[in-house]
């Protein structure tokens, strides 16, 4: 990797339920170890990585993921739903030691299914960059409301390059109103690749986005028989510039 670049990946791991309907968390761990860890990631965001219902209990061995990838598991107790959770409403972030956290938050988002976002402000090579991960609603009007709340949060925090990644559940490549600058307060953009369903990807539900002057490059859905079997989504990987 060149200076000023972050290699990022996001993956909805579907609580360990594979495309064959079988629940096997070990397949997720093995897929991360064999397919994602060798990529030299700086950011790994997982969604649906805790149980769906309260107490949102842990599913995976996060220490094993951290060891495999060389990334740091960043969820101190304040960044978890509760003591039985590993993340916040299924969202779990792992970051490179090159990213030094300076401020962290969790953001509640409305919906029939409780949603949330994790935000970590960091220093990277002397630059400030914010890493946010979320899993948005299937219902388009709710996604608009959820992105507005994220935008309101961004307006309250110091200005810095923001990187948003996760399962945004937006199937239209152009994204519609939920990415409108007037709603979010900034223009988040990035190329799209289909990631769902994993067996025959058609919809670009998963996104890696950033704002100018940053850029999302080398984006790809990580395809392999192992990834296809492990979840109903494929992981999405990209390089994000931090100028």
C-alpha positions in Angstrom: 0.0 0.0 0.0 1.2 3.5 -0.8 1.1 6.3 1.8 -2.3 7.9 2.3 -4.2 4.8 1.4 -6.4 2.5 3.5 -7.5 -1.0 2.3 -11.0 -1.5 3.6 -13.5 -4.4 3.6 -17.1 -4.7 4.7 -19.1 -7.9 5.1 -22.6 -8.7 6.2 -21.9 -12.1 7.8 -25.6 -13.0 8.3 -25.1 -14.3 11.8 -23.1 -17.2 10.5 -26.0 -18.4 8.3 -24.7 -19.5 4.9 -26.3 -19.4 1.5 -27.2 -23.0 2.0 -29.3 -22.1 5.1 -26.9 -23.8 7.5 -25.6 -21.8 10.5 -21.9 -22.3 10.9 -19.9 -19.4 12.4 -16.7 -21.3 11.8 -17.1 -20.8 8.0 -17.0 -17.1 8.5 -13.8 -17.2 10.6 -12.2 -19.5 8.0 -13.2 -17.3 5.1 -11.8 -14.2 6.8 -8.6 -16.1 7.6 -8.1 -17.5 4.1 -9.6 -14.8 1.8 -9.5 -11.4 3.7 -6.6 -11.6 6.1 -4.0 -12.0 3.3 -5.2 -8.8 1.7 -3.5 -6.6 4.3 -6.6 -4.8 5.5 -6.6 -1.6 7.5 -10.3 -1.6 8.2 -12.7 -4.5 8.5 -16.4 -3.8 9.2 -18.8 -6.7 9.9 -22.6 -6.4 10.1 -25.1 -9.0 11.5 -22.1 -10.1 13.6 -24.1 -10.4 16.9 -27.5 -12.1 17.5 -30.5 -10.1 16.2 -32.6 -10.1 19.4 -31.7 -8.8 22.9 -29.3 -9.2 24.5 -27.6 -9.3 21.0 -25.3 -12.0 22.2 -21.9 -12.7 20.6 -21.5 -15.2 17.8 -17.9 -15.1 16.7 -14.5 -15.2 18.3 -13.4 -11.6 17.7 -10.0 -12.3 19.2 -9.5 -14.9 16.5 -10.5 -12.4 13.8 -8.1 -9.8 15.3 -5.2 -12.3 15.4 -5.9 -13.5 11.9 -6.1 -10.1 10.3 -3.5 -8.3 12.5 -6.2 -5.7 13.2 -7.4 -4.3 16.6 -10.9 -5.0 17.9 -12.0 -1.6 19.0 -15.1 -2.2 21.0 -14.6 -1.2 24.5 -17.7 -1.7 26.7 -19.1 1.7 25.7 -19.1 0.6 22.1 -21.1 -2.6 22.6 -24.8 -3.1 23.0 -24.3 -4.8 26.3 -21.9 -7.2 28.2 -23.0 -10.2 26.1 -22.4 -8.4 22.8 -19.2 -8.0 20.8 -20.5 -5.0 18.8 -23.3 -2.5 18.6 -26.5 -4.0 17.1 -24.4 -6.4 15.0 -21.8 -3.9 13.8 -18.2 -4.7 14.7 -15.2 -2.8 13.6 -11.5 -3.8 13.4 -8.9 -1.2 12.7 -5.2 -1.3 11.8 -2.7 -0.1 14.5 -1.8 2.6 12.0 -5.2 4.2 12.8 -5.1 5.8 16.3 -8.6 6.4 17.7 -9.2 9.9 19.1 -13.0 9.8 19.6 -15.6 7.0 19.5 -19.4 7.0 19.4 -22.4 4.7 18.8 -25.5 6.1 17.1 -29.0 4.8 17.6 -31.0 4.7 14.3 -34.8 4.2 14.2 -36.6 1.3 12.6 -38.8 -1.7 13.2 -35.5 -3.6 13.4 -33.2 -1.7 15.8 -30.3 -0.3 13.8 -27.2 1.6 14.7 -23.9 3.0 13.6 -20.4 2.9 15.0 -18.2 6.0 14.5 -14.4 6.2 15.2 -12.4 9.3 14.7 -8.8 8.5 14.1 -5.4 9.9 13.2 -3.8 8.2 10.2 -0.3 9.4 9.0 -1.0 12.8 10.7 -4.4 13.2 9.0 -7.8 13.1 10.7 -10.2 10.5 9.2 -13.5 9.2 10.5 -14.5 5.6 10.0 -18.2 4.8 10.3 -20.0 1.5 9.8 -23.7 0.8 9.8 -26.4 -1.5 8.6 -29.4 0.4 7.3 -33.1 -0.5 6.9 -34.6 -2.5 4.1 -37.3 0.2 3.8 -36.3 3.1 1.7 -38.1 5.9 3.7 -36.4 4.7 6.8 -33.0 4.7 5.1 -33.5 8.3 4.3 -34.3 9.1 8.0 -31.4 7.0 9.2 -29.0 8.8 6.8 -30.4 12.2 8.0 -29.5 11.2 11.6 -26.0 10.3 10.5 -25.8 13.6 8.7 -26.9 15.5 11.8 -24.3 13.6 13.8 -21.6 14.6 11.3 -22.6 18.3 11.6 -22.0 18.2 15.3 -18.5 16.6 15.1 -15.3 18.2 13.9 -14.9 18.4 10.1 -12.6 15.6 8.7 -12.7 13.1 5.9 -15.4 10.5 6.6 -15.4 6.9 5.3 -18.8 5.1 5.5 -19.0 1.4 4.9 -21.5 -1.3 5.6 -24.7 -2.9 4.4 -26.7 0.2 3.3 -29.4 -1.9 1.7 -29.6 0.4 -1.3 -30.1 -1.6 -4.4 -30.0 1.3 -6.9 -26.5 2.2 -8.0 -27.2 5.9 -7.9 -28.5 5.7 -4.3 -31.4 8.2 -4.5 -32.2 10.7 -1.8 -30.5 8.9 1.0 -27.1 10.1 -0.3 -28.2 13.6 -1.2 -25.8 16.3 0.1 -28.7 18.4 1.3 -29.8 15.5 3.6 -26.4 14.3 4.7 -24.5 17.5 4.7 -21.7 16.0 2.6 -21.4 14.1 -0.6 -20.4 10.5 0.1 -19.5 8.6 -3.0 -17.9 5.5 -4.4 -18.2 2.9 -7.1 -20.7 0.1 -6.7 -20.4 -3.7 -7.1 -23.1 -6.3 -6.7 -22.7 -8.3 -3.5 -26.1 -9.9 -2.9 -27.2 -12.7 -3.1 -23.7 -14.2 -2.8 -24.5 -17.2 -5.1 -25.5 -14.9 -8.0 -24.8 -11.3 -7.0 -27.2 -8.8 -8.6 -27.7 -5.9 -6.0 -25.0 -3.5 -4.7 -26.4 -3.5 -1.1 -22.9 -3.2 0.5 -21.0 0.1 0.0 -17.7 1.7 0.7 -18.0 5.5 0.4 -16.0 8.6 1.2 -16.1 12.3 0.5 -13.9 14.6 -1.6 -11.0 14.9 -1.7 -10.8 11.2 -0.9 -11.4 8.6 -3.5 -12.6 5.0 -3.5 -10.5 2.8 -5.9 -9.8 -0.8 -6.8 -13.3 -1.8 -5.5 -14.3 -5.4 -5.9 -16.7 -8.0 -4.4 -14.6 -10.8 -3.0 -15.8 -13.9 -4.8 -14.9 -17.5 -4.0 -16.7 -20.7 -3.2 -15.9 -20.3 0.5 -17.3 -16.8 0.6 -20.4 -17.8 -1.3 -21.1 -20.6 1.1 -20.4 -18.6 4.3 -23.0 -15.8 4.0 -25.8 -14.5 1.7 -23.6 -11.4 1.1 -20.2 -11.2 -0.5 -17.5 -9.0 1.2 -16.8 -5.7 -0.5 -13.2 -4.5 -0.6 -11.6 -1.2 -1.8 -8.7 1.2 -1.4 -9.6 4.6 0.0 -7.3 7.5 -0.4 -6.7 9.9 2.5 -5.0 12.9 0.9 
